[in-house]
């Protein structure tokens, strides 16, 4: 009996029986051009859908489409999107109770990110996805399961997993777009830039909850004085605005596009799909968005360069609190980003603590420096670049004091940028500040050494690692709030962060004998993901995960630092 007939026979036999009879489906079925593996069967129709895996035997994609890591990531992303499109086209409604009939593959939004759901190699193509096996109540709907597994699923597979059935030009464009973005990013440092926004980009989004481009939006046009041309991997030249290293301000009136530009730069650490409008908005990979975060926990962070000798708070070179204020949380966020390796900080005054960003002349006269423990960021921002090589990009709509610190000032006017650096310098010269610089000593910070034993991934005796949407991470009994970590874009990244923290706490014993600091830990995790892929992150019992995507080191660090149980050595 052929495997297709065998699968049909089982479904006929268990039709109408209790849901647990679906367990008879576990196994591998040969469909000639591909195999279908039913790895895990859900316990009832209301539980998480069953896990399936397809292995296409003959990888028909031209080798040049996945000949290097960047091309491989882009091609896998494309295949997952076509598979998802096939689901939407062929499965228009649920087929029974609970999650019956739901077919789902982990797939990106506007960003192209390495993920575990599709894996292509020379010998085969592998897809991992979920299916809600159909039931009415808790009785098996065998006929509906047949329709999905025997008729609909093969149609989706043939439409997405075989190169001859795909539009070759569209596939090549998807891969080339990703490779171009990476090639441009590789030129930023040698050009002395932290970001590049190509002419013709579409920065506005449909809404605050949609990442899709706004139809009819004004396209981006760089000012002549900041226009630069960068070369793509195809030796074509792309013109756009370069944001130089140093201290850059984004200014302008309300609703003129300041935050829209910064958001595009913030998410320019990722590459975007063709048609997104931000395919060629490219930011250095080490950019971290910094904000105030009232109420967060801080564990022995050296914030002394920003906060020194506060009443009743003790040694701020090892500052800890379970309920940080706006200023202390923002100081901690900066230091943790630098500890993780960032050399590019992004700020929006709307989400910053005002007393942390600036203390003007009048306030200095009223509150003398000996009574103010906070060194405002304005008194460190130029030092950070000149002494440490750390650049900053800041939205400033309400304070011109930063004009004296800025190397570049861009004004947004009706969503179009203008270089007003010279005008800002002229104003700063004509209206000199009499405020005193308040920094005490030179900027410095200490590295910390996280204790793996302080992280508990168990709830009772069960391993608990998962994401609850993009903004909540579940580790053991603890929910970690990541709602203020603004460069996370999907829940699959959040889930992978939990797995990464698990690997640090449980499975890096030989490495941990050297007592590594936070940066060494992140380096180790990144190197392993680069060498071994995302499957390396999977904890016991979750081999070959179907729903994780590559997190950045900075978001892994952010999650570790927000654990209530984390303990560190200095």
N, C-alpha and C positions, 0 to 999 in steps of 0.2 A: 504494500500500500504506500503510495507517495505521501510525503509529509503534508501536502496541502489537503489531501483526502483524509489523512489521519486527523488533522486539526478540525476539519469539517465534521468528522465522525464523533469526535469528543464533544463538540458543541451541540450536536444533535442529541447525544446521549444524556448530557447534563441539563438540557433545556427544561426549565420549570422546577428544577431542584433548588435546594438551599444554596445560598451564595458561596459557602465554603467549598462546594463542588468545583468551583472555578480553579481550585488548587491543582486539579488534574491537567490544567493547561501548561504548567511549568515545564520548560524544556526548550529545545531548539528544533526549528522546522525549516527544512530545505525547500526554497522556492526557485531552485535552479540558478537564477542570476543573483540571488541574495538569500541569506538565511534570516529568520526571525527568531529571536530568543526572548521568551517570556521569563524574566528574571525574578520578579516578585509580584505576587498577586495580593491585592488589597483584601483586607479581612471582611469588609462589607461595603456597600455602594456609597456610604457616606464618609469613608476613610480616604486618605490620600490615594490617588489613582495608582494603578499597577505600573511597574517599570518594564519597558520593552527595549530591545536593542536590535538594530538591523545592521548586518554586515554585507555590503555589496562586494561580491567576489572580485570582479574585474573593474578596477578603478580606471574609468575611461577618460578621466580628465588629463589634458596635456600636462606633462611634467613641469613645464615652465610656469604654470599657474600656481604651483606650490613648491618651487625650487628653493626658496629660502623661508625663514621664519615669518617675515612680514607678509609675504604672498600667501603662505599657508593659513595664517590667521584670517586674512581677508576672504579667501576662498571658502573656508569653513563657515564664516559668517554669512556669506552669500547663500550657501546651501541651506543653512538653517532658516533663512528668511523665505526662501522659495518653498521649503517644506511647510513652514507656518502658513504661507499664503495658500498652499494646497489644502490645508486643514480648513481654513475659513471658506474656501470655495466649495468644498464637498461635504462638510459637516456644519449644517446651519442651525441645528438645535440639539438639545440634550435628548437622549434616547432612554428615558426611564427615570428612576429615582436617584436622588443624591447627585453624585458625580458621573452618573451613567453616560457613556458616549463622549465624554470629554477627552479629546486628543490634544496633547500639548507638548511642544518642544521648547526648551529654554532658548530664547532668542533676544537680540538686543533691541533697543529703541532707536535713537538716532546715532548712537555711538557704536563703533566697531571695536569689540573687546574680545580677547582670547577667552574661549569658554569650553566647557567639557562636553557639550551636547553633540558636537560633530568633530570627528578625528579622521583626517585623510593621510594615508601613507601610500607608498608605491604599490603595495600589493592589494590594498582594500580601502574601502570607505566605511566608516562606522558612525551610526547615529544612535543616540540614546534619548528616549522620550517617554511620555506617560500616556496611559489610556485608562479611562474609567470604564471598567467592564460593565455592560448594561444589565440592569435588573429592574423588575417591577416590585416595589417593596424590597424584600430580600430574596426574591425568587429570580433565578437566572433567566435572562432573555436571550436564549441561544441564537435565535434567528437574527437578532440585531447585532450580536457579537460577530456572527458570520459575515454580515454585510460590511462591517468595519474591517475585520481582519483579512477577509478573503477577497473583497471587491474594492473597498475605498482605500485602504492602506497601500495595496500594490500600486494603485493609480497615483497616489501621492509620491510614492518612492520613485516610480518611473519618471515622473515629471520633475523631480528635484535632484535625483542622484545619478543621473546618466547624462553625460555631457552632450550627446547628440540631441537630446530633448530640450536643451536650454539655449537661449539666445547668446551665441558666442560673443558678440560684441558687448552685450550687457555684462556678461561674466568678466570679460577682460577689463572693462571700464571700472567695475567694482574693485578688482584687484589692483589695477593701476592707480586708482584714486588713493587707496590706502598707502601704496608704496610712495607716491608723490608726497603725501603728507609727511611720512617718515623721512624722506630725503630732504624736504624743506626744514624739518625740525633739526636735522643734523647740521644745518648751515647756520643756525641762530647764533651759537657761541662764537664761531669764527667771524661772524659779521657784527659782533658786539650787541646783539639783540636779545631781548627776553621774550618777544612775541612778534608775530607777523599776521596782519589781516589783509587778505588779498582784495584788490579792487573787484567790485561786483559781488562781494559776499552779501548775504542776507542775514543780518543779525537779529532783528526782532522775531519773537516767537508768537504763536497764535494766542497764547494766554499764559497766565502764571502757572497753570497746571499742565500745559502742553509744551513739549519740546519741538514740535513741528514748526516749520517756517511760516511766518505770517504772509498770506497771499497779498500781492500788491505792495509789499513793503519797499521802502526806499533802499536801494542798493548802496553799498559802502563805496566811498571814493576817497582815496588818501590825499592829504595835502601835499603839494609839490615838494615842500621842504622836508617831509618825512617819507617820501616815496622811495622805495628801493625795489630792485628786481632780484629775485632769487631763481635759481635754476631747478627744474624738476628732473626726475630720473630719466626723462626722455629728451633731455637737453633743450627743453622749452623754457622760456623765461616768463615768470609770473610777477606782475607789479602789485605793490600794495604798501601799506603803512607798516614801517618797522618801529617797534617801541624799544628804544635803546636801554642798555643796562644803566643802572644808577637809580635815581629817584624820579619817578614819573607821576605827574598828577593828571587826573581826568576831571575837568571842571565843566561848568555850564549850568544853565537854568534847569528847574525841575521839568521832568517829562521830555527832555531833549535827547535822551539816549545814553546818559552816563552809565547807569547800572546795566543797560543792555550790552554796552561795549565791554564792561568788566566781566559780566557773566560769560560772554563769548570767549574772553581771554581765559577765564577761570576753567571753562570746559574745553579749551584748546589743548589741554594735556591729553585729550582723547582724539582719535581720528573719527570722522563722521562719514555717513553714507552719502553717495552721490545724490544730489537733489536736496540735501539738507540746508544748503546755503552757507554752511560753515566748514565745508570740506577743506578749505585752505585758510582757516583761522588756526594758526599754529602757535602753541605756547611751549616753552621749555618744560620738560617732564617733571621738574622739581618744584613747580609752582604750588604754593599752598595758600588757600584762602584763610585769613585770620579774622576772627570776630570776638566780641565779648560773649560770654556764656555763663550768665549768672546761675549759681547753684551747682555747678559741676564739681566733682571731686578732683583734688590735686594731690599728688603723692611725691613729696620731697623733690620738687622742681626748683632749680636755682633761678630765682627771679630777681636776684639782688641788683642786677644792672638796671632794673626798672622800679623796684620797690625795696627800700632800705630802711630798716629800723622803724617799722610801724608800731604804734603803741599796742602792747599786749599780744603781738604775733610772733615774737621770737626771731630765730635765725632764718632770713629769707633766702639764704643760699641752699636751704633744704626745706622749702616751704610746703606745708601740707595743710589741707582743709577739706572738710566734707561739704562745704557750702561757699564756694568762691564768689566774690563780688564781680562786677563787670570789669573793673580794672585788673584785679588779680587774675581772673580767668583769661583775660586777653594777654597779659604778660606770660602766663603759663602756656597758652597756645602758641605763642611765638617761640618760646624756648623749646617746647616739644617738637615743633616743626624743624627747628635748626638741629636739634639732637638727632632727628631722623635723616638729616642730610639736605634739607631744603636750602636753596640759595636765592629764592624768589618768593616774596611775600606780597599778598594781595589784600587790600583793605577797602571797605566801603564805610564811609563815616556814619551811615544810617544804622549799621550793625556794630559799631564800635562804641566803647565807653568814652564819652567826651572828655572826662578828666584824665584819661590815659593818653589820648591823642594830643591834647594841647592844654596849656595853662597860660592864659594871656597876661599882659603887663599889669592890668588892673588887679587881677586876682593875685599876682605875685606881690603887689604892694600891700594888699590887704592881709594875705596869708604868707608870712615870711617862709623862705626855703627851709629853715630849721623845723618848721611845723608841718611841712609837706613831705611825706615819705615817697611819693610817686615821682619818678623821673618820666616826664611825658615823652611819647614816642618821637615827637618833633626834635627832641634833643639827642636822639640816638640815630635817627634815620640816615643822616649823611655819614656818620661814623660807621654804621653797619656796612655801607657800601665801600667807603674809602679804606677801612681797616680790615674788613672781613669778606668783602666781595659779595655782600648780600644786597640784592636789588629790591626795590619796593615799588609797587604800583598802587596809587591811592585815589579813590574818588573823594574830592573835596569840593563841596558846593557851598559851604558856609564859612570857611576859614581861609583867609589869604595869607596867614602867617607862614604856611608851608611854601610860599613863593620863593622865599630866601633859601630854601633847602633844595628846590627842584632843579633837576637837570633838563627835564622836558615837561612842558605843560600843553596838554591837548584839550581844547574846548569843543564840546559836542553842541552843535546848533542844528536843530531839526534833523537829528540822527546823522549829521555829517561832521567829520572831525576837522578842526582847524588847529594849526600849530601856532599857539599864542605864547610861546616861551619868551620871546623878546619883550612882548608887551608886559608879561608878568614880572620880568626882571626890572623893567622900567618902573613899574608901579612899586616894586619892593625898594628900589633906590629912592624914588620920590617920597615914599612913606616908610622910612626906616623904623624897624621895631626897636623898642627900648627894653623889651623883655630880656631877662637874663637866662643864659643857658643853665640848666639845672642838673645836668648829669654829674654824678660823683664817681670819679675814677673812670678807667677805660672799660669798654664792654667786654664781658667774659661770661662763661657759664661752665658748669660741671656736667660731665656725662653721668648717667645713672646705670645701674646694673639690676635689671628686673629679676626677681626671684621666681623661678618656675613653680615652686611649691605653693605659691600664694594664689595660683589660678586653679579653680576647681571646676572641671567640666562635667561633674556628676551631680545628678539630682537624685538623692538616695543612692541606689546602686546602678542607676541607668545613666548612660551617656546622653547629655542634652546639648546639642549644638544646632542652632537653626537661626534663620532670620524671620522676623515678622515685618514684612515689607522692607523698604530701603532703610528705614530709620531705627529699627530695633533689632538688636542682636541678643540671642538667648544663649548663655553659657552656663551650664549647670543650673543652679537655682536663681541665677541673676539675669535681669534684663538690663542691657547696656543701651543707654539713650544716645543715638548718633544723629539726632535730628538737626544738630548744629554743625555737623561735619558736611559741608556743602558740596564737596566734589565727589561724593558717592552718587552714582546714577542708577543703580539697579540692585534689587534684593539679592541677586545671585552673587554679586560682589560681597555683600554683607555676610552671606552664608559662608563664602570662601574665607572671609576674615576670621570667622569663628573657627574654621578648620585650621587656619594658619596659627592661631593662638593655641589651639590644641596641640599642634605639632611642636611648638616651642615648649609647652609645659610638660609634654609627655614623652616625646620621641627624639630628643636631641641631646641625649645624656652625655655622649662623648664630647660633643661640642661645648656643652654647658660646663664641663669640668674646668674650662679656661675662664669661667666667670665673665662672659662677654657683656659688653655694654649694649644699649639699645640699638645703636647703629650697626654693630656687628651682627646682632640677631636678625635685623632686617636684611642685611647683606646676605646672610646665610639662607634665609627664606627665599629671597629673590633668585639667588644662584641655583637653588634646588628647583624652583619653578621653571627657570630657563632651561636647565638640563633635563629634568624629568617630566615636565608638563604639569598640568593641574592635578592629575591623578595622585601625585605625591602627597597632596594635602589631605586626602581622604582618611578619616579615622577608621578604626576597626569596624567591620560590618557594612562599610559604605564604599567599598572598592568600586572603581569606575563610576564616580558620581556623574549624574546627568544634569545637574542644575547649579553649577558654580561657574563664576567668571573671574577673570584676573583682577585682583585688587591692587592698588598702588601701595607702596611701602608706607606712605604718609597716612593713609586711612587705616592700615593695620596698626600703626603706632597710635593713632588717635583712639582706636577702640581699646587697645591695651591700657592706655592712660585713663580711660573712663571706667575701667573695672573698679568696683567698690572694694574688691579684695586685694588688688595689686599691692605688693610690697617691693621696694627697691632698696639697694645699697648704693651709697654714694662713693 
